[in-house]
Amino acid sequence: MSAPNGVRTPRAPMPLWKRFWLLFTVIWVLVALLNAMTTVAFAEEIPPDRLPTLLAGAVVVPAFLYAAGFLRDRLRRK
């Protein structure tokens, strides 16, 4: 049975670990970007490997935590 046009069907609620991950990711990325901007603004000379390391850290840590939460959720279901 399909829903009529314009009527939304309720979806399953988002798991709690995904909500916390989303909150953590937003905070983590903002802090990492502030750290990178501070480094750029106040450093007289930026080492060439410093900025990519900071920006990669803004992406790698949340991705790792999502993968860990996803695997934990999969293992708990079995």
GUVEXMAR-529675 format. One record per residue (C-alpha): x, y, z; chain; residue in three letters. Coordinates in nm, 4 decimals, decimal comma. Example, Ala and Ser with C-alpha at 12.3 -4.5 7.8 and 13.67 -1.06 7.14 Angstrom:
GUVEXMAR-529675
         X         Y         Z  drenfi  tilum
    1,2300   -0,4500    0,7800       A    ALA
    1,3670   -0,1060    0,7140       A    SER
END
This chain:
GUVEXMAR-529675
         X         Y         Z  drenfi  tilum
    0,0000    0,0000    0,0000       A    MET
    0,1511    0,3335   -0,1007       A    SER
    0,0883    0,6694    0,0566       A    ALA
   -0,1116    0,9291   -0,1373       A    PRO
    0,0780    1,2197   -0,2903       A    ASN
    0,1798    1,4812   -0,0380       A    GLY
    0,1473    1,2493    0,2621       A    VAL
    0,4666    1,1588    0,4415       A    ARG
    0,5080    0,8148    0,5838       A    THR
    0,6841    0,7919    0,9201       A    PRO
    1,0396    0,6652    0,9068       A    ARG
    1,2297    0,4740    1,1678       A    ALA
    1,4040    0,7066    1,4141       A    PRO
    1,7757    0,7653    1,3708       A    MET
    1,9867    0,5541    1,6102       A    PRO
    2,1299    0,7390    1,9071       A    LEU
    2,4915    0,6721    1,8070       A    TRP
    2,4315    0,8429    1,4715       A    LYS
    2,2900    1,1494    1,6439       A    ARG
    2,5914    1,1713    1,8714       A    PHE
    2,8232    1,1123    1,5749       A    TRP
    2,6585    1,3944    1,3820       A    LEU
    2,6917    1,6313    1,6773       A    LEU
    3,0535    1,5299    1,7343       A    PHE
    3,1361    1,5691    1,3639       A    THR
    2,9995    1,9212    1,3438       A    VAL
    3,1915    2,0274    1,6531       A    ILE
    3,5082    1,8437    1,5411       A    TRP
    3,5099    1,9989    1,1926       A    VAL
    3,4497    2,3492    1,3282       A    LEU
    3,7326    2,3175    1,5802       A    VAL
    3,9667    2,1678    1,3180       A    ALA
    3,8899    2,4493    1,0749       A    LEU
    3,9442    2,7101    1,3467       A    LEU
    4,2758    2,5433    1,4249       A    ASN
    4,3781    2,5519    1,0578       A    ALA
    4,2697    2,9150    1,0182       A    MET
    4,4602    3,0152    1,3316       A    THR
    4,7697    2,8428    1,1993       A    THR
    4,7400    3,0246    0,8674       A    VAL
    4,6630    3,3621    1,0265       A    ALA
    4,9360    3,3729    1,2898       A    PHE
    5,2205    3,1680    1,1453       A    ALA
    5,4933    3,3614    0,9693       A    GLU
    5,5841    3,0592    0,7612       A    GLU
    5,3689    2,7490    0,7364       A    ILE
    5,5488    2,4194    0,6804       A    PRO
    5,4163    2,2637    0,3585       A    PRO
    5,2972    1,9463    0,5325       A    ASP
    5,1136    2,1217    0,8184       A    ARG
    4,7927    2,2401    0,6490       A    LEU
    4,7031    1,9146    0,4665       A    PRO
    4,7573    1,7289    0,7945       A    THR
    4,5146    1,9575    0,9768       A    LEU
    4,2511    1,9331    0,7060       A    LEU
    4,2873    1,5545    0,6760       A    ALA
    4,2358    1,5266    1,0508       A    GLY
    3,9061    1,7101    1,0105       A    ALA
    3,7838    1,4336    0,7779       A    VAL
    3,9606    1,1157    0,8937       A    VAL
    3,8579    1,1177    1,2610       A    VAL
    3,4800    1,1546    1,2021       A    PRO
    3,4923    0,8951    0,9223       A    ALA
    3,6719    0,6489    1,1501       A    PHE
    3,4196    0,7046    1,4292       A    LEU
    3,1277    0,6528    1,1906       A    TYR
    3,2794    0,3272    1,0677       A    ALA
    3,3330    0,2133    1,4282       A    ALA
    2,9731    0,2942    1,5210       A    GLY
    2,8412    0,1250    1,2070       A    PHE
    3,0402   -0,1923    1,2753       A    LEU
    2,9337   -0,1958    1,6397       A    ARG
    2,5703   -0,1600    1,5347       A    ASP
    2,6026   -0,4430    1,2801       A    ARG
    2,7686   -0,6755    1,5302       A    LEU
    2,5055   -0,6065    1,7973       A    ARG
    2,2215   -0,6938    1,5596       A    ARG
    2,3573   -1,0430    1,4934       A    LYS
END
